[in-house]
Amino acid sequence: MIQLLLAKTLGLYLNLMSYVYPKHAFRLAYRFFSQPRKGRFKAEKPPKILQRAQWETHTMDPHVIQTYVWQGNDQVILLVHGWESNASRWKKLIKPLLKTGKTIIALDAPAHGLSSGMEFNVPLYAAFIHKIVERYQPTVLIGHSVGGNAIAYYQKHYPHPAQKLILLGAPSDFKIILKNYLKLLGLNRRIYRFLKAYTQKRFEVTLESFSAALFVESLTLPGIIVHDKEDTVVLWEESEKIAKAWPKAEFITTRGLGHSLHDAYLYQTLIDFIEKP
């Protein structure tokens, strides 16, 4: 309740500012939209699961990308987390994945965990993914939430040697994400028009075409898409859009797992898919 009140208060302030100092209001609106409020942690106090990994840092000027490696054989699985999270969100999946004998790599997104930056966006996250894919050559990519959207974007815009993809609770349309932000803060049409125009100019893509469903429509790779019917963060219909556009993917619907999708039976299903020749 307090967080909702703060969001509405911020929205009211931005709406008023959009008439008095529009440029300032627009900059603040984008900043609050693109800057995570949580997901960081201190290097001297990392989550336990990350303490057991080998830490490797990579540079992509001007950015620093933090990765965590659980060493296994020469087959690599890359884990891509979502918004306001970090590589430790995979702690419940890493344990069963390690039993496959494969090498597990997890990265921190831009402005998350120990990776650099103050801004998060999907094209930048896809560039991070590309840098790590070039270094480790994973055969399987697994993405949760916006991490799944970033994988879809990556597959569309970069060379991709991956053999299998898994998307968990992933949103499809950027316009839905933007509209949810506007609704949460109660922002006016002036700010919406600015954010829409700014996004289209900066990333050279219309809101309508910034869609995971469009990114995957030409994919020939096998995949799994998982979404919970009771997900209150990303609607089930978002993954349904992706599934309809990607005929090679199996669409799994769960109930009662929410957005996190932590479940031993589900994880075994994913491992069976990964192990299948």
LUMKEBA-971756 format. One line per 10 residues: their letters; for each residue x, y, z of N, C-alpha, C. Coordinates in steps of 0.05 Angstrom, whole numbers, plus 5000, padded with zeros to 4 digits. Example, Ala and Ser with C-alpha at 12.3 -4.5 7.8 and 13.67 -1.06 7.14 Angstrom:
<pts>
as) 5264 4886 5156 5246 4910 5156 5264 4934 5156 ~ 5257 4955 5142 5273 4979 5143 5258 5001 5157
</pts>
This chain:
<pts>
miqlllaktl) 5017 4976 5000 5000 5000 5000 5017 5025 5000 ~ 5038 5025 5016 5056 5048 5018 5071 5052 4992 ~ 5080 5030 4979 5094 5032 4954 5076 5043 4932 ~ 5050 5035 4932 5031 5045 4913 5026 5074 4916 ~ 5024 5083 4941 5020 5111 4947 5044 5128 4938 ~ 5068 5117 4943 5092 5131 4934 5093 5133 4903 ~ 5085 5112 4890 5085 5112 4860 5065 5133 4850 ~ 5042 5134 4862 5021 5153 4853 5031 5182 4859 ~ 5044 5186 4881 5055 5212 4888 5076 5221 4868 ~ 5093 5202 4861 5114 5208 4840 5101 5214 4814
glylnlmsyv) 5080 5199 4807 5066 5203 4781 5053 5231 4780 ~ 5041 5239 4803 5029 5265 4804 5050 5287 4800 ~ 5073 5284 4813 5095 5303 4810 5104 5305 4781 ~ 5108 5282 4768 5117 5282 4741 5096 5294 4722 ~ 5071 5289 4727 5049 5300 4711 5049 5331 4712 ~ 5052 5341 4737 5053 5370 4740 5077 5382 4727 ~ 5100 5369 4731 5125 5379 4719 5124 5378 4689 ~ 5109 5361 4677 5107 5358 4647 5096 5383 4635 ~ 5081 5399 4650 5069 5424 4640 5087 5449 4646 ~ 5103 5446 4667 5120 5469 4676 5148 5466 4665
ypkhafrlay) 5160 5443 4670 5187 5437 4660 5187 5410 4646 ~ 5176 5410 4622 5171 5384 4608 5197 5367 4604 ~ 5219 5380 4596 5243 5364 4591 5253 5351 4616 ~ 5251 5365 4639 5259 5353 4664 5241 5330 4672 ~ 5215 5333 4668 5195 5312 4674 5200 5288 4657 ~ 5205 5292 4631 5209 5270 4613 5235 5254 4620 ~ 5256 5269 4627 5281 5255 4634 5277 5238 4660 ~ 5263 5250 4679 5258 5235 4704 5240 5211 4699 ~ 5220 5214 4682 5202 5191 4676 5218 5168 4664 ~ 5236 5174 4645 5252 5152 4633 5271 5140 4654
rffsqprkgr) 5283 5158 4670 5302 5148 4690 5288 5129 4709 ~ 5265 5136 4719 5251 5118 4738 5242 5092 4724 ~ 5236 5094 4698 5228 5071 4683 5251 5051 4678 ~ 5275 5062 4674 5297 5045 4665 5318 5039 4687 ~ 5314 5051 4711 5334 5047 4732 5323 5028 4754 ~ 5335 5005 4757 5325 4985 4777 5329 4997 4805 ~ 5310 4990 4822 5311 4999 4850 5322 4978 4869 ~ 5324 4954 4859 5337 4932 4874 5350 4913 4855 ~ 5364 4894 4866 5379 4874 4850 5409 4875 4853 ~ 5418 4897 4866 5447 4899 4872 5454 4884 4897
fkaekppkil) 5479 4877 4900 5490 4867 4926 5519 4875 4928 ~ 5530 4874 4952 5558 4882 4956 5576 4858 4950 ~ 5598 4864 4937 5617 4843 4930 5628 4828 4955 ~ 5629 4842 4977 5639 4829 5001 5618 4813 5016 ~ 5593 4815 5007 5571 4800 5018 5553 4788 4997 ~ 5565 4770 4980 5549 4759 4958 5530 4737 4968 ~ 5508 4732 4954 5491 4709 4961 5507 4683 4962 ~ 5498 4665 4979 5513 4640 4983 5518 4624 4957 ~ 5498 4622 4940 5501 4606 4916 5523 4617 4898 ~ 5527 4643 4899 5548 4655 4882 5576 4652 4894
qraqwethtm) 5577 4648 4920 5602 4644 4934 5615 4618 4924 ~ 5599 4599 4915 5609 4573 4906 5617 4573 4877 ~ 5614 4595 4864 5621 4597 4835 5648 4610 4831 ~ 5659 4607 4807 5683 4621 4799 5674 4648 4787 ~ 5684 4670 4797 5675 4696 4787 5693 4704 4763 ~ 5681 4714 4742 5695 4724 4719 5683 4750 4710 ~ 5700 4770 4706 5690 4797 4698 5699 4802 4669 ~ 5680 4814 4654 5685 4819 4626 5680 4849 4620 ~ 5694 4860 4602 5690 4888 4595 5677 4891 4567 ~ 5658 4909 4565 5646 4916 4540 5642 4947 4542
dphviqtyvw) 5663 4961 4534 5666 4989 4538 5639 5004 4533 ~ 5630 5020 4553 5643 5027 4579 5634 5008 4602 ~ 5622 4986 4595 5609 4969 4616 5627 4946 4626 ~ 5621 4938 4650 5633 4914 4662 5611 4894 4667 ~ 5615 4870 4658 5595 4848 4660 5606 4827 4680 ~ 5590 4822 4700 5598 4802 4720 5585 4775 4713 ~ 5602 4754 4713 5591 4727 4709 5600 4708 4731 ~ 5586 4686 4734 5592 4666 4754 5592 4639 4740 ~ 5613 4623 4745 5617 4598 4730 5618 4575 4750 ~ 5600 4555 4745 5602 4530 4759 5613 4510 4739
qgndqvillv) 5638 4503 4742 5652 4488 4721 5643 4459 4719 ~ 5639 4451 4694 5632 4423 4688 5645 4415 4662 ~ 5631 4401 4645 5643 4393 4619 5642 4415 4599 ~ 5648 4408 4573 5650 4429 4553 5623 4438 4542 ~ 5601 4427 4552 5574 4437 4544 5565 4458 4565 ~ 5556 4481 4554 5552 4504 4572 5522 4512 4571 ~ 5511 4519 4594 5484 4530 4597 5487 4558 4608 ~ 5474 4578 4595 5475 4606 4603 5448 4613 4616 ~ 5449 4625 4640 5425 4633 4655 5423 4664 4655 ~ 5399 4674 4647 5395 4702 4643 5371 4711 4660
hgwesnasrw) 5376 4725 4681 5355 4733 4701 5339 4757 4691 ~ 5319 4765 4706 5301 4786 4699 5305 4812 4714 ~ 5285 4829 4712 5286 4856 4723 5288 4856 4754 ~ 5304 4874 4765 5308 4877 4794 5315 4851 4807 ~ 5333 4836 4796 5342 4811 4806 5373 4810 4802 ~ 5384 4786 4803 5412 4782 4797 5417 4752 4793 ~ 5441 4744 4788 5447 4716 4782 5439 4697 4804 ~ 5436 4706 4828 5429 4688 4850 5400 4678 4849 ~ 5383 4690 4831 5355 4681 4829 5354 4652 4819 ~ 5376 4642 4808 5377 4615 4797 5385 4594 4818
kklikpllkt) 5387 4601 4843 5399 4583 4863 5384 4556 4864 ~ 5357 4556 4860 5342 4531 4862 5345 4514 4836 ~ 5352 4527 4814 5355 4512 4789 5384 4502 4785 ~ 5403 4518 4796 5431 4511 4792 5438 4483 4803 ~ 5427 4478 4827 5433 4452 4839 5426 4428 4822 ~ 5401 4426 4811 5395 4404 4793 5410 4405 4767 ~ 5415 4429 4757 5430 4432 4732 5459 4421 4734 ~ 5471 4425 4758 5498 4415 4762 5500 4385 4760 ~ 5478 4371 4766 5477 4342 4764 5480 4332 4735 ~ 5475 4350 4716 5478 4342 4687 5507 4340 4679
gktiialdap) 5525 4352 4696 5553 4352 4689 5562 4375 4671 ~ 5543 4391 4662 5549 4413 4644 5560 4437 4660 ~ 5574 4454 4646 5583 4480 4658 5560 4499 4658 ~ 5555 4512 4681 5534 4531 4685 5545 4559 4687 ~ 5535 4577 4671 5544 4606 4672 5519 4623 4678 ~ 5521 4641 4697 5500 4661 4702 5513 4688 4701 ~ 5498 4708 4690 5509 4735 4689 5490 4754 4704 ~ 5502 4777 4712 5486 4799 4723 5479 4818 4700 ~ 5454 4826 4698 5445 4844 4678 5457 4872 4682 ~ 5455 4890 4662 5463 4918 4666 5448 4930 4690
ahglssgmef) 5464 4943 4707 5453 4957 4731 5441 4937 4752 ~ 5450 4912 4751 5441 4892 4770 5465 4877 4781 ~ 5462 4865 4804 5484 4850 4816 5509 4866 4817 ~ 5531 4855 4806 5557 4869 4806 5564 4880 4778 ~ 5546 4878 4759 5551 4890 4733 5548 4920 4735 ~ 5560 4934 4716 5561 4963 4718 5535 4976 4707 ~ 5533 5002 4710 5512 5018 4698 5490 5026 4717 ~ 5474 5045 4709 5451 5055 4724 5425 5050 4708 ~ 5428 5043 4683 5405 5039 4666 5402 5011 4656 ~ 5378 5001 4655 5372 4974 4643 5354 4978 4619
nvplyaafih) 5361 4965 4597 5342 4962 4575 5349 4936 4560 ~ 5330 4926 4545 5333 4900 4532 5355 4900 4511 ~ 5357 4920 4493 5379 4919 4474 5407 4918 4487 ~ 5410 4933 4509 5436 4932 4523 5440 4905 4535 ~ 5419 4893 4547 5421 4867 4559 5429 4846 4538 ~ 5417 4849 4514 5423 4830 4492 5452 4833 4484 ~ 5463 4857 4485 5491 4861 4479 5509 4848 4500 ~ 5500 4849 4525 5514 4834 4546 5514 4804 4540 ~ 5491 4794 4533 5488 4765 4527 5506 4758 4504 ~ 5507 4775 4483 5524 4769 4460 5553 4767 4468
kiveryqptv) 5562 4785 4485 5590 4785 4495 5596 4759 4510 ~ 5578 4750 4526 5582 4725 4542 5580 4700 4524 ~ 5561 4701 4505 5559 4678 4486 5584 4675 4470 ~ 5596 4697 4461 5621 4696 4446 5643 4683 4462 ~ 5643 4689 4488 5664 4679 4506 5661 4650 4513 ~ 5636 4641 4519 5632 4615 4530 5619 4595 4511 ~ 5606 4605 4489 5593 4588 4470 5573 4568 4482 ~ 5553 4579 4497 5533 4561 4508 5516 4548 4487 ~ 5507 4523 4493 5489 4510 4475 5459 4513 4483 ~ 5455 4521 4509 5428 4525 4519 5427 4552 4533
lighsvggna) 5406 4568 4527 5401 4593 4540 5375 4592 4554 ~ 5375 4600 4580 5351 4600 4596 5347 4628 4607 ~ 5323 4640 4602 5318 4667 4611 5292 4668 4627 ~ 5293 4684 4649 5269 4688 4665 5259 4716 4662 ~ 5233 4719 4658 5220 4745 4657 5232 4762 4634 ~ 5241 4787 4640 5252 4804 4619 5278 4791 4608 ~ 5290 4773 4624 5313 4759 4613 5306 4741 4590 ~ 5281 4730 4591 5272 4715 4568 5267 4732 4544 ~ 5256 4756 4549 5252 4776 4527 5278 4784 4515 ~ 5299 4787 4531 5325 4795 4522 5338 4773 4505
iayyqkhyph) 5333 4747 4512 5343 4725 4496 5329 4725 4469 ~ 5303 4730 4468 5289 4731 4443 5300 4753 4425 ~ 5305 4776 4438 5317 4799 4423 5344 4792 4412 ~ 5360 4779 4430 5387 4771 4422 5386 4752 4398 ~ 5368 4732 4399 5366 4713 4377 5359 4726 4350 ~ 5344 4747 4352 5336 4762 4327 5359 4779 4316 ~ 5375 4791 4334 5393 4812 4325 5423 4804 4325 ~ 5430 4780 4335 5458 4772 4336 5461 4744 4325 ~ 5486 4737 4317 5492 4709 4310 5488 4692 4335 ~ 5477 4668 4332 5469 4653 4355 5475 4623 4351
paqklillga) 5497 4613 4364 5504 4585 4362 5488 4567 4381 ~ 5469 4578 4396 5454 4562 4415 5438 4540 4401 ~ 5433 4518 4415 5418 4496 4404 5390 4494 4415 ~ 5386 4504 4440 5360 4503 4453 5356 4528 4470 ~ 5330 4537 4472 5323 4560 4488 5301 4553 4507 ~ 5301 4565 4531 5280 4562 4550 5272 4590 4560 ~ 5247 4597 4558 5237 4623 4567 5217 4618 4590 ~ 5222 4631 4612 5206 4627 4636 5192 4653 4644 ~ 5165 4653 4643 5150 4677 4651 5158 4702 4636 ~ 5163 4699 4610 5174 4722 4595 5152 4740 4583
psdfkiilkn) 5155 4766 4585 5136 4784 4571 5143 4785 4541 ~ 5123 4791 4525 5127 4793 4497 5130 4822 4487 ~ 5109 4838 4492 5107 4865 4480 5118 4887 4498 ~ 5137 4902 4488 5147 4924 4503 5126 4945 4509 ~ 5107 4948 4491 5086 4968 4495 5069 4961 4520 ~ 5066 4936 4526 5052 4928 4550 5068 4935 4575 ~ 5094 4931 4574 5111 4938 4597 5110 4968 4602 ~ 5111 4984 4580 5110 5013 4582 5082 5022 4593 ~ 5061 5010 4583 5034 5018 4592 5030 5011 4622 ~ 5041 4988 4631 5039 4981 4659 5053 5001 4677
ylkllglnrr) 5076 5011 4667 5091 5032 4682 5074 5057 4684 ~ 5063 5065 4661 5046 5089 4661 5022 5087 4679 ~ 5010 5063 4679 4986 5058 4696 4994 5058 4726 ~ 5016 5046 4732 5025 5045 4760 5029 5073 4772 ~ 5041 5091 4756 5046 5118 4766 5024 5137 4759 ~ 5005 5129 4742 4983 5147 4734 4993 5170 4716 ~ 5012 5164 4699 5025 5185 4682 5007 5193 4659 ~ 5009 5218 4651 4991 5229 4630 5001 5223 4602 ~ 4985 5231 4583 4991 5225 4555 5015 5240 4545 ~ 5021 5263 4556 5045 5278 4547 5070 5261 4553
iyrflkaytq) 5072 5249 4576 5095 5233 4583 5096 5208 4567 ~ 5072 5196 4562 5071 5172 4545 5081 5178 4517 ~ 5073 5200 4505 5082 5207 4478 5112 5211 4477 ~ 5123 5223 4498 5152 5227 4499 5166 5200 4501 ~ 5158 5183 4520 5171 5157 4524 5169 5140 4498 ~ 5146 5141 4485 5143 5126 4460 5162 5136 4439 ~ 5163 5163 4435 5180 5174 4415 5210 5170 4421 ~ 5217 5173 4447 5245 5169 4455 5254 5141 4450 ~ 5237 5122 4458 5244 5093 4454 5247 5087 4424 ~ 5229 5096 4408 5230 5090 4379 5255 5103 4366
krfevtlesf) 5262 5127 4375 5285 5141 4363 5311 5128 4373 ~ 5313 5122 4399 5338 5111 4410 5344 5083 4400 ~ 5324 5066 4399 5328 5038 4392 5321 5032 4363 ~ 5312 5052 4349 5305 5049 4320 5286 5026 4316 ~ 5265 5026 4332 5244 5006 4329 5218 5017 4340 ~ 5196 5011 4327 5170 5020 4337 5161 5003 4360 ~ 5143 5014 4377 5134 4999 4400 5120 4973 4391 ~ 5106 4975 4369 5091 4952 4359 5109 4929 4350 ~ 5133 4936 4340 5152 4915 4330 5172 4907 4352 ~ 5171 4920 4375 5189 4912 4397 5175 4890 4413
saalfveslt) 5175 4866 4401 5158 4844 4412 5174 4818 4410 ~ 5175 4803 4432 5188 4777 4432 5174 4758 4412 ~ 5148 4760 4409 5133 4743 4390 5144 4747 4362 ~ 5150 4772 4355 5162 4778 4328 5191 4769 4327 ~ 5205 4771 4349 5233 4764 4349 5237 4734 4344 ~ 5218 4717 4353 5222 4688 4351 5208 4675 4328 ~ 5193 4691 4312 5176 4679 4291 5191 4663 4270 ~ 5217 4669 4266 5233 4655 4246 5251 4634 4259 ~ 5249 4630 4285 5267 4611 4298 5261 4582 4290 ~ 5282 4567 4284 5280 4539 4278 5291 4522 4301
lpgiivhdke) 5301 4535 4322 5311 4520 4346 5288 4509 4362 ~ 5292 4486 4375 5272 4477 4394 5273 4493 4419 ~ 5250 4495 4433 5250 4511 4457 5227 4502 4475 ~ 5228 4513 4500 5206 4510 4519 5198 4538 4529 ~ 5172 4543 4530 5162 4567 4541 5145 4559 4565 ~ 5150 4571 4588 5135 4564 4612 5122 4590 4624 ~ 5097 4588 4631 5084 4611 4644 5062 4601 4663 ~ 5060 4614 4686 5039 4607 4705 5014 4623 4701 ~ 4991 4609 4702 4965 4622 4698 4960 4643 4719 ~ 4972 4640 4743 4967 4658 4765 4989 4679 4768
dtvvlweese) 5006 4682 4748 5027 4702 4749 5015 4730 4749 ~ 5021 4746 4770 5010 4773 4772 5030 4794 4764 ~ 5054 4786 4756 5075 4804 4747 5074 4807 4716 ~ 5074 4784 4703 5072 4784 4673 5049 4765 4667 ~ 5030 4775 4651 5006 4759 4644 5013 4735 4628 ~ 4999 4713 4633 5002 4688 4618 4999 4692 4588 ~ 4982 4710 4580 4977 4716 4552 5001 4726 4537 ~ 5020 4737 4552 5045 4747 4539 5061 4723 4528 ~ 5064 4702 4544 5078 4679 4535 5063 4664 4513 ~ 5036 4666 4515 5019 4653 4495 5025 4665 4467
kiakawpkae) 5029 4691 4467 5036 4705 4441 5062 4694 4430 ~ 5082 4691 4448 5108 4680 4439 5105 4652 4428 ~ 5090 4635 4443 5086 4607 4435 5072 4605 4408 ~ 5052 4622 4403 5038 4621 4377 5057 4628 4354 ~ 5076 4645 4359 5095 4654 4338 5118 4635 4334 ~ 5122 4616 4352 5146 4599 4352 5137 4569 4352 ~ 5131 4558 4329 5120 4531 4327 5138 4509 4338 ~ 5164 4514 4339 5183 4493 4349 5184 4492 4379 ~ 5171 4510 4393 5172 4511 4422 5148 4497 4435 ~ 5153 4483 4456 5132 4471 4473 5123 4492 4493
fittrglghs) 5097 4496 4496 5086 4515 4514 5075 4500 4539 ~ 5086 4506 4562 5078 4493 4587 5064 4513 4605 ~ 5040 4507 4613 5025 4524 4631 5025 4511 4659 ~ 5032 4527 4679 5031 4517 4707 5010 4533 4723 ~ 5004 4524 4746 4986 4538 4764 4997 4537 4793 ~ 4997 4560 4805 5005 4562 4833 5035 4567 4837 ~ 5050 4570 4816 5079 4575 4818 5085 4605 4817 ~ 5066 4621 4808 5071 4650 4806 5092 4657 4786 ~ 5103 4681 4789 5123 4691 4770 5150 4677 4773 ~ 5156 4668 4797 5183 4657 4802 5187 4630 4788
lhdaylyqtl) 5165 4613 4787 5166 4587 4773 5186 4568 4786 ~ 5190 4570 4811 5207 4551 4825 5192 4525 4831 ~ 5201 4503 4820 5186 4478 4824 5204 4455 4816 ~ 5208 4435 4833 5226 4412 4827 5217 4397 4803 ~ 5190 4391 4800 5181 4376 4777 5185 4391 4751 ~ 5180 4417 4752 5185 4434 4728 5214 4433 4721 ~ 5231 4436 4740 5260 4436 4735 5269 4410 4722 ~ 5258 4388 4731 5265 4362 4719 5255 4361 4690 ~ 5232 4373 4685 5223 4374 4657 5242 4389 4639 ~ 5252 4411 4650 5272 4428 4635 5298 4412 4631
idfiekp) 5306 4398 4651 5331 4382 4648 5327 4359 4628 ~ 5304 4347 4628 5299 4326 4608 5301 4337 4580 ~ 5290 4361 4577 5291 4375 4550 5320 4381 4543 ~ 5336 4391 4562 5364 4397 4557 5380 4372 4550 ~ 5374 4351 4563 5390 4326 4559 5381 4311 4534 ~ 5358 4316 4524 5348 4302 4500 5365 4308 4476 ~ 5374 4288 4461 5391 4292 4438 5377 4309 4416
</pts>
